[in-house]
């Protein structure tokens, strides 16, 4: 961080406070005369998507985003992890037992809750869900790579095994909307987003660039996460008109899905609440929906986000329970004699659409992986298959795919 600060001072030839918004506005738009970036409501904005627009004009905006990324990793990951190591919190099951295995006492135990609108599990103390993937600091000459996930390691004799659903939320959307075109795309073996970009842009697959693929991906997940048109344009670095045309072609390709999303909005206005695939409901303020146009647009995006993400959360919880029952049958344990079972497999983390297990590979490792994968690929609630990508390694950052 000190190196980034020094490099920033050299770029503008004076010292300033890189974390102070007023200093950045004065330098970027006053001294460097870069185009002023404003939100749809006219406010000057220094968010990442807005700074990315300026990155091609001067190196300072990119340096600011990289500095913020390192600062975020320090505040949200490294400091909480250090605090948890210095003051570990043990679960009650370990506090009640005097003699436990040494590997149980030498581990970090996090806390979690489900107090979110969509029902996602939030992990805190420490917040392991916030540990980012490896990234590089390209603003510096030596281009250092930050690998925070190296900190999460398996104990001796075990390996970390990741089970990650492939495009779970898109498959849920295809099921709920019953869009045959989207189902066809998801059933194909090739890269889904390259095929999507090829169809939307009316170009051959071999001519699709990585940038066009990324735009198609962000359009998809922008719809799922309730992203506005202006934000989508900034995220994809397109003009608003280009983003609007891209979105229009997307909905033209998946007309049935567009009708379903419109039905969600209408149902929200009619009833004031929506349900996930397992019947879990979320209620909205019906009075404000009918009287305030800007509030209604925001709530409509949140409604679409809730239906899809809450359904994904429901399926993850059902799958987690199914895997637990299968492991209990495969490795019986008497909880009266020992609160924590001694097994060759343990569930460590659940992050979005991914489970991370710690598995003793020398003891029926392949059988355990097959058992977990079989439970995850069961699609009792969907009319589509649920492919799972499996990776393993000694630490979280070095996972490699298993065929």
C-alpha positions, 0 to 999 in steps of 0.5 A: 500500500505504501508503494501504491501511495508513493507511485500515486504521488509521483503521477500527480507530482505532489502528496495527497490523501488517496482515501479522501474523496474530495482530494480525488475529485480535485485531482482527477477532474480539476488538475488532470482534467479527466471527463467528470463521471456522474451517476444517473442522478447527477452526482460525481461518483468515484466507484470502481465502474466509473473509474474504469471508464477513466483508466484508459485516459490516465494511470491514476484511476486504475491505481486508485481501484487497486489501492482500494482492493488491497485496503478492502482485503486488509480490512475485511480479511487479514485483520479479522483473521488475525483477530480470530487467531489471537482470540479464537472462538470455539463452538459449544460442543468443544467447550463441553468436552475436556479432551478433544483431538489436537487438530480440533483445538488448532482450528478457526471456527467461524459464526454464521447466520441467515438474516438476509432477504434471500436467505443466503448464509453469511459467515462472519468472525472471521468473514471467510466469504470475503476472501478474494481470489488471487489478483495482481497489482499491475500499477507497480513495476514488479506486478505482485500477486496477492494470494489470500486464499493460500491461508486456508489449508487442509490438515495433514493427510487431508485435501480441500475439495470444492464442489461448485454448481455450474450456472445454478442461477441461470438454470433456475431462471430457465426452469422457472420461466420455462424458456426453451431457448435458454434451456437449449443453451444450457444443455450444450457442451460448449461455453455458454456465454460465448454461445450467448454472445454469438447469438445476440451479436449475430457473429460466428462463435470463433469471432467472439472476443473475450470482451464480448463474452464478458459483456454477455456474462455481465448482462446475464448476471446483471439481470439476476442481481437487479442491475440498472441499465446505467450501471450495466453500461458502466460495468461493461464499459459500453454506452447506455445506447449500446447497453440498451441494444445489447439488452434488447437483443438478449430479451429478443433471444429469450422472449419467454424469459422476458415474459416471466420477468414481467410477470414477477413485476406484475405479481409484485404490484398485485400482491406485494410479496413473492415466493422462492421455489420452495415457497419462502416469501418476501414482503414489500411495501405495497403503498410505496410501490404504487406511489413512487416510481423510482422506488418501484423500479428499485423494488422490481429489480430486487424482486427478480433478484429475490426469486432467483437467488432465494431459490438458489439458496433453498436448493443449496440448503436442501442439498446440504441436508441431503449430503449430511444424511448421506455422510451420516449413513456412510459413517455412523457416529454415536453423538452421546459418546463424542460430540464431534464425529471422527470421519474422513470428510468434513464440510468446511464452507458454503460460499454461494453455489459452492461447497468446500469439504476437507476429505481424507483422500487415502480413505475412500476419497473417490467414493466420498467425492462420488457420493457428494457429487451424486447428491448435488446433481439430483434435480428434484426441483428442476427440469434441468440437469445440475452439473457440478465442477470438482476441484481439489488441492492442499489449500484454497488457492491451488485447487485443480479440476478433477476429471 
